[in-house]
C-alpha cells in the first residue's frame, strides 16, 4: 500500500492532469489556427485558387473571384473596382488610383508618395476570396495577390523581389460609390514567394 501514499499519488496525479491539459491546449490551438485560415484564407506562400507563376513574375493582372466571392450579389461590381485599382497601380496612374480610393486614403498619399511606392511594383495573380458585408455600405474582402518589385522598394522587413500577399481589404461607400481603403496596419500578411 505504499503506492497510495500522498507523496506518491499527488505527483502522479499532477503529471496526468498536466498531460491532459497539454492535449486539450494542442487541440484548441489547432482549432484556432484552422479558424484563422478559414477567415483569412491560405496564409502560406502559395495562394489558394491561384497558381504561383513559375517564371518569377507577379502573374496576370486580371482579378479573379473564388467561388465564394463569385456567389455574392455585388461580386462583379467589387471585382471591377479592384481591377481598376490594380490597373492604376500597375500603370503608375495616380489619377485612376484616386478614382478607386476612399477619401481618407487619398488624403494620406500624395502623388509623389504613390509614384515612389509603385515605381517598380507590378501586381498580379489577384484573387478575391470572399466578400463580407459589415453594414453601412462597408465590406471586408479577404484577398491574395503577388507583387514583384525592386527589393529596395519592398517593405523593409521583407526585402524580396517577389512577395505573396494576404490582405483583408476594406471597401466603403462614399457618395453612393464603393471605394477602397488603403490597407491598415495589421490587415496584411506578406511572405517572399519562391
C-alpha positions as CSV (number, residue, x, y, z in Angstrom):
1,X,0.0,0.0,0.0
2,X,3.0,2.3,-0.2
3,X,1.8,3.4,-3.7
4,X,-1.4,5.1,-2.3
5,X,0.5,7.4,0.0
6,X,0.1,11.1,-0.9
7,X,3.8,11.5,-1.5
8,X,3.4,9.1,-4.5
9,X,-0.2,9.7,-5.7
10,X,-0.1,13.5,-5.8
11,X,2.9,13.8,-8.2
12,X,1.4,11.1,-10.4
13,X,-2.0,12.9,-10.4
14,X,-0.3,16.2,-11.3
15,X,1.6,14.6,-14.2
16,X,-1.7,13.1,-15.5
17,X,-3.5,16.4,-15.2
18,X,-0.7,18.3,-16.9
19,X,-0.6,15.8,-19.8
20,X,-4.4,16.1,-20.2
21,X,-4.1,19.9,-20.3
22,X,-1.3,19.7,-22.9
23,X,-3.6,17.6,-25.1
24,X,-6.5,20.0,-24.7
25,X,-4.3,23.0,-25.4
26,X,-2.9,21.4,-28.6
27,X,-6.4,20.6,-29.8
28,X,-7.6,24.2,-29.1
29,X,-4.5,25.7,-30.8
30,X,-5.2,23.6,-33.9
31,X,-8.8,24.6,-34.0
32,X,-7.9,28.3,-33.6
33,X,-5.4,28.1,-36.4
34,X,-8.0,26.4,-38.6
35,X,-10.5,29.2,-37.8
36,X,-7.9,31.8,-38.7
37,X,-7.1,30.1,-42.0
38,X,-10.8,29.9,-42.8
39,X,-11.2,33.6,-42.1
40,X,-8.2,34.9,-44.0
41,X,-7.5,32.2,-46.5
42,X,-4.3,30.3,-47.1
43,X,-1.5,32.3,-45.5
44,X,1.3,30.3,-47.0
45,X,3.3,31.3,-50.0
46,X,1.0,29.5,-52.5
47,X,-2.3,31.4,-52.9
48,X,-5.3,29.2,-52.7
49,X,-7.1,29.2,-56.1
50,X,-4.2,30.8,-57.9
51,X,-1.1,29.0,-59.2
52,X,2.1,30.8,-58.3
53,X,3.7,31.8,-61.6
54,X,6.8,29.7,-62.3
55,X,8.5,32.4,-64.4
56,X,9.2,34.7,-61.4
57,X,6.6,37.3,-62.4
58,X,3.6,38.5,-60.4
59,X,1.4,36.7,-62.9
60,X,-1.6,38.0,-64.9
61,X,-3.0,41.3,-63.7
62,X,-6.6,40.1,-64.1
63,X,-8.6,40.0,-60.8
64,X,-10.2,36.6,-60.2
65,X,-13.1,35.6,-57.9
66,X,-13.2,32.5,-55.7
67,X,-16.4,30.5,-55.9
68,X,-17.4,32.0,-52.6
69,X,-16.8,35.6,-53.7
70,X,-18.5,35.0,-57.1
71,X,-21.7,34.0,-55.3
72,X,-22.0,37.4,-53.7
73,X,-24.7,39.6,-55.4
74,X,-22.3,42.6,-55.9
75,X,-19.3,40.5,-56.9
76,X,-19.0,41.9,-60.5
77,X,-19.1,45.5,-59.2
78,X,-16.5,44.8,-56.5
79,X,-14.2,42.8,-58.9
80,X,-14.3,45.7,-61.4
81,X,-13.4,48.2,-58.7
82,X,-10.4,46.1,-57.5
83,X,-9.4,45.6,-61.2
84,X,-9.4,49.3,-61.8
85,X,-7.1,49.9,-58.8
86,X,-4.8,47.1,-59.8
87,X,-4.6,48.6,-63.3
88,X,-3.9,52.0,-61.8
89,X,-1.0,50.7,-59.6
90,X,0.5,48.7,-62.5
91,X,0.4,51.7,-64.8
92,X,1.6,54.1,-62.0
93,X,-1.5,56.2,-62.7
94,X,-2.3,58.3,-59.6
95,X,-5.4,59.9,-61.1
96,X,-7.0,56.4,-61.7
97,X,-5.9,55.2,-58.3
98,X,-7.6,58.2,-56.7
99,X,-10.9,57.4,-58.5
100,X,-10.9,54.0,-56.8
101,X,-9.8,55.0,-53.3
102,X,-11.5,56.3,-50.2
103,X,-11.2,60.0,-49.2
104,X,-9.1,59.0,-46.2
105,X,-6.7,57.0,-48.4
106,X,-6.4,59.8,-51.0
107,X,-5.8,62.4,-48.2
108,X,-2.9,60.2,-46.8
109,X,-1.0,59.6,-50.0
110,X,0.4,62.3,-52.3
111,X,1.1,61.8,-56.0
112,X,4.9,61.7,-55.2
113,X,4.4,59.1,-52.5
114,X,2.2,57.0,-54.8
115,X,4.8,57.2,-57.6
116,X,7.6,56.2,-55.1
117,X,5.5,53.4,-53.7
118,X,4.6,51.9,-57.1
119,X,7.8,52.8,-59.1
120,X,8.9,49.2,-59.6
121,X,5.9,47.3,-58.3
122,X,3.8,45.0,-60.5
123,X,0.7,43.4,-59.1
124,X,-0.7,40.1,-60.4
125,X,-2.4,36.8,-59.5
126,X,-5.1,38.7,-57.6
127,X,-7.9,36.7,-56.1
128,X,-10.9,37.9,-54.1
129,X,-11.5,35.1,-51.6
130,X,-14.8,36.2,-50.0
131,X,-16.9,39.3,-49.8
132,X,-18.3,40.0,-46.3
133,X,-20.8,42.8,-45.8
134,X,-20.3,44.5,-42.4
135,X,-23.1,47.1,-42.5
136,X,-23.4,50.8,-43.5
137,X,-22.3,50.1,-47.1
138,X,-18.9,48.6,-45.9
139,X,-17.4,45.3,-47.0
140,X,-14.4,43.3,-45.9
141,X,-12.8,41.4,-48.8
142,X,-10.0,38.9,-47.9
143,X,-7.7,38.8,-50.9
144,X,-4.5,37.3,-52.1
145,X,-2.0,38.6,-54.7
146,X,1.6,38.6,-55.8
147,X,3.9,41.5,-56.3
148,X,7.2,41.9,-57.9
149,X,9.4,44.9,-57.1
150,X,13.0,46.1,-56.7
151,X,13.9,44.6,-53.3
152,X,14.8,48.2,-52.2
153,X,11.2,49.2,-52.8
154,X,9.8,46.2,-50.9
155,X,8.6,46.5,-47.3
156,X,11.7,46.9,-45.1
157,X,11.0,43.7,-43.2
158,X,10.8,41.5,-46.4
159,X,13.2,43.0,-49.0
160,X,12.4,40.4,-51.6
161,X,11.9,40.7,-55.4
162,X,8.6,38.8,-55.2
163,X,6.1,38.8,-52.4
164,X,2.9,36.8,-51.8
165,X,0.3,38.9,-50.0
166,X,-2.8,38.1,-48.0
167,X,-4.8,41.3,-47.4
168,X,-8.0,42.0,-45.7
169,X,-9.3,44.8,-47.9
170,X,-12.0,47.2,-46.7
171,X,-14.5,48.8,-49.1
172,X,-16.6,51.8,-48.1
173,X,-19.5,53.6,-49.8
174,X,-18.8,57.3,-50.4
175,X,-21.4,59.4,-52.2
176,X,-23.1,56.3,-53.4
177,X,-19.9,54.7,-54.8
178,X,-17.7,51.9,-53.5
179,X,-14.2,52.9,-52.7
180,X,-11.2,51.0,-51.4
181,X,-9.5,51.9,-48.2
182,X,-5.7,51.6,-48.2
183,X,-4.9,48.5,-46.1
184,X,-4.3,49.4,-42.4
185,X,-1.5,48.1,-40.2
186,X,-2.2,44.5,-39.2
187,X,-4.6,43.8,-42.1
188,X,-2.0,42.2,-44.4
189,X,0.5,39.3,-44.3
190,X,3.4,39.1,-46.8
191,X,5.9,36.5,-47.4
192,X,8.7,36.1,-50.0
193,X,7.5,33.9,-52.9
194,X,10.0,31.4,-54.2
